[in-house]
């Protein structure tokens, strides 16, 4: 049914739950998986952040964290014998990086975690999952906490 699954990861608990769901689906459907992490390439000062990194330091740190997250996820799939590739993408709109990767890999399903933010937190922080859902032209499975 689903031959190519795209799995955005960010190291969060919901992302980890999405990994587990994707492993089960990939085993059931004999799917290939692409694990993607998207880095917002603009330094920021955001809610809950005590200080802002300089652009170079931010990208260096974000890239290292994203690569560690991708490698950890990739190892889980490889341990189960599931064909997996990974991709690190930089872009200002995270949802767009996810959708562009889905298109370039020929994905027929996106599986991703959602923090389920509501109210003011959702308004301020936005929801990548909601943006992916509203702009995607393929099925999206959202895994919630």
WORADA-V615683 format. One line per field, one symbol per residue. phi: phi as a letter, one per 40 degrees, with the letter a starting at -180 (. if undefined). burial: 1 if it has 9 or more other C-alpha atoms within 8 Angstrom, else 0. A space follows every 50 residues. Layout:
# WORADA-V615683
phi=???
burial=???
This chain:
# WORADA-V615683
phi=.bcbbbbcbbgcccccccccccdcccccbfccbbcbbbbccbcabbcgbc abccdccdcccccccccccccccdccccccgccabbabbbacbdcccccc cdcccgcbabbacbcgcbfcdccccgacdcccdcbcbacbbbbbc
burial=00111111100001111110011011101111111111110010000000 00100001100110011011001100110001110111111001111110 110000111111110000001100001110110001000101101
